[in-house]
């Protein structure tokens, strides 16, 4: 791994910048959700989980990037936080008063408390321990965030269609994970390496669903069912 790191070192800035652009592109895909909310006129039927948790996660990633001195990751985390913050405000603006808005603020409050608690702990922990433990927490949360699309796995299998999965987001996440893996190797940061190896595995699992269940499966099945129904009526 040392020889690979030495070979990649001259390309560190290029790898970091491209990985950062792919990561930002991944977060910018939320614009499609925001536009759908605008067209519908309400956030009813949409989830704020990706936006609000994105704010919390990027805050922690920004702090960890500062700890390890990863300039490209600092810049990327700052951009990603700003994007998620705009999305969250947009979502709140289209959320009607009542139970849904209360649920949104509860999610925001829980996220602030968790992130604030972790940052507070990092401020008081011994410097010799904080980087390892903070990195462990950020790694776990990042992997959970990347795996969010897998929450729809049951629906994908039931419908035998990947219509609800965001392919551009998963592709961007896959490319970014590979490049961040190389960046972690250059920095000799095993948290980044382990995090991105698992992330690549999660992305691969999600991409495999597009091979097993093409997006056209559900429409074709529905069309076949309708055609069969029409033939049955004629008979």
Buried (B, 14 or more C-beta within 10 A) or exposed (E): EEEEBEEBEEEBEEBBBBBBBBBBBBBBBBEEBBEEBEEEEEBEEBBBEBBBBBBBBBBBBBBBBEBBEBBBBBBBBBBBBBBBBBBBEBBBEBBEEEEBEEEBEEBBEEBBEBBEEBEEEBEEBEEEEBBEBBBEBBBEBBBEBBBBBBEBBEEBEEBEBBBEBBBEBBBBBBBBBBBBBBBBBBBEBBBBBBBBEBBBBBBEBBBEBBEEBBEEBBEEEEEEEEEEEEEEEEE
